[in-house]
């Protein structure tokens, strides 16, 4: 089986369409979306429609939770808060019903999928450092957990009597005797200093993880955001990948 994992699209339709086109060339069996389809960008509805059409599993992200009113945005920074409020005005009851059907987590075979952390998935904890990864490893039994949320492609490897090893996301062949938390990166708002859309392909036959980077028309996205008077920080960060 060969599957693609996408996450953190953030209403960036240009990035999503280019990623889906790239996925088509990879001849995958399934596409899994790990959440945050909406938020920050200008096209929440087209992105929801595309994800609903092409993805076999759709997970809830914190931006979906916020749109449903299940969490407060009081702790968001000003740019994120303004974006969240604008996004809510774009969603009809139909889109909200679609989002409500998203799952918090999903497991199959030896894989566990979640947006943020296996530890209290609905509290949207970040796994960036080894200490947070330890907590994550304690709350799933499968060999590999795939997640998103941080917008950073990272690989955490569980180690006996030591902190998990943390590496920047790279193509690799996982050791079948080890356990991993693999962050698949962000389609619509990468934050690892690479502005190209990021997603991951996993091949169970070869037992291989492959990160793929896809270029898209960032300028076109920025023009749309500027026309809607979205926060400059959200506009500028797309070009620098931060």
N, C-alpha and C positions, 0 to 999 in steps of 0.2 A: 504494500500500500504506500502511496505517495500523497502527502497532503501539504497544503499551504496554510500558514497561520498569519493573519493580519490583525493589527491592533491600532488603536489611537489614530483613527482616520480624521477625526475632528472636522467634519463637514468640509473637507478639502476634496472636492469632486475631481479636480484635475489630477491630483495625485492618485486617487482611488482608481480612476479609469485607466491610468497608465499601469498601475500595479496589476489590475485585473487582466489587462492585455498581456502583460509579462507572464502572469500565472498561466494563461491559456497556452503559452508556448511550452510550458513545463509538463503538460499532460498529467496533471494531478487528478487524484480520485475524489478528493474532498477539499473544501475550503472552510476553515474555522475562523470566525471573527471573535476576538477577545475583548471587545467593548470599546467604549468611547467613540462611537460612530459620529456623534454630534459634538457641538461645543467648539468655540473659537472661530470656526470658519463660516463661509457664506452659504453653504449648500447642505443644510441638514436633511432636507427632504429627499433630494436626489441621492444622497449617500445612503439613507435608510432604504430607499427603493432598490438600489443596487445590491446592498448587503442582503436584503431579504430575498432577492432573486438568485444570487450566486452563492451565498454561503450556506453550508449545511448545518452549522451550529452558530448561534449568535449569543454572545454573553453580554451581561449587563456591565457597564462601566459606571464610574461615579457621575459622569455627565448625564447619562441616562437616568440614574437615580435622582439627580437634581431636577431634571425635566419633569419627572413624575411627582416631585414634591416630597420625596422620601428622605432627603437630607437637606439641610440648610446650606446656603451659599455664603453665610455671614463670614466664614473663615477664608473665603476666596480673596485673592488680590483684586484690585479694582477692575483690571482688564478682564479677568476671568468672570467676575460678577456681572459686568456689563454684557459680556458675551452670552452668559447663561440666560440673563433676562431677555435679551434679544431672541435667542434661540427659542425660548418658550412661546414667543409671539408667532413663530413660523410653523408651529406644530399643531395640526388639527387633532380631533379625537381619533381619527384613523391612525395617524403616526404614533400617538400616545398608546393606543392599543397594541400596535406593532411592538413598541419598546417594552410594554408590560409583559410580553411573551418571552423576552430574552431571559436566559438562565443566569444564575449567579456563578455556577461552575459546571463543569462537565468532565466525565471520565470515561475512558474506553481503553480496553487492553491494558497496557502499562503506562498510560499517559493521563495526566490530570491537567485540565485547562481552567484558568481563572484570570480575571482582569488584573487584580492587584496582588494579594497574598493569600495563600491557603489558610492562614491564620485570620479568622474573622473576615471573610471575603467582603462582607457588607460594611466594613469600616475603612476600607480603602487604604490599607497600610502600604508603605513604600518598601520595596526590597532593593536597596542600593548598596548596603554595606553587609559584610558577613554576619554581624550580630542579628540583623533582621532575617537573613537567610536561614540561620539556625532555627528561629521560630517557625519559619515557613516549612522547613523540612519535617518538623515535628507534627505537622497537621495534614500530611498526605502520605499514602502508602505506596503509590505508584513509583515507577523508576524515574520518570521525567515529568516535571511540572513546567508547562509553558505559561508565561504571563506577559503582561505589558505594563501600562500605567506610568512608568517612569520615563518613557520615550527613549530609553537607553538600551541598546543591544548589549546584554551581559550574560555571562555564564557562571553560575555558582555550582561548584562540585562539593558534595558532602564528603567530609573526611572524619575518620574515627579519631576521637580524642583531640580534635583540633578544629579551629575555625574553618568554615567552608572556604575553598579556594575561589577567588573572584577573578574573572578574566573579561576583557573586552570581547564582545561578540565576534566570533570568527567561524569559518567553516571547520567542522571537525567530525570525527567518528567517536561518539560516546562509548565509553567502556561499559559493557552490558552488566558488569558487576557493581557499577557505581550508580549513584542517584544524582540528579541534576535539577536545578531551577534555571530555565533558559528564557530570558526576556527577548521577545521577538522584534523589539524596536517599534518605531512609529511610522505609519504610512503618511500621515498628514502634517506632522509637526516634529520632525526629528530634533533631538537635542544633544547629539554627540559630535557636533562640529562638522557634520556631513549633511548638506541640505537635500540630498536625494531621498526619496521615499524608501523605507526599509520594511522588509518582511522576511519570513523564513519558510523554507521548504524542508520537510523531513521525509526521508525515504526509509521505510521500515525494512525493506529487503536489504539495502546496503547499510542500514543503521547509520545514516549520515544526516547531519544538520548543515544546511547551506543558507547563509544569509545572502539576500539579493538586494541590490540598490538600483533604484529606477529613477531616471530623470523625468521631470515634468515641467510644465510652463509656470514657473514661480511668478514671473512678472504678471501674467494674466490673473493669477489668484490675488496678488497684491492690489491690482487695479480694481478688482471687484470689491475687495475689503475697503479700499480707500473710498470708493463710491458710496459705500454704506456707512462711512465714517466710523469704522471700527478702530479700536485702540491702536496707536502706532506701534506699541511694543509687539502686539500680535502680528502686525504686518511685517515689521522689520525682521523678526526672528526667523521667518521662513527662509530668507536668503542666506543667513549665516548658520542655520542649523543649530540654534541654541534656544 
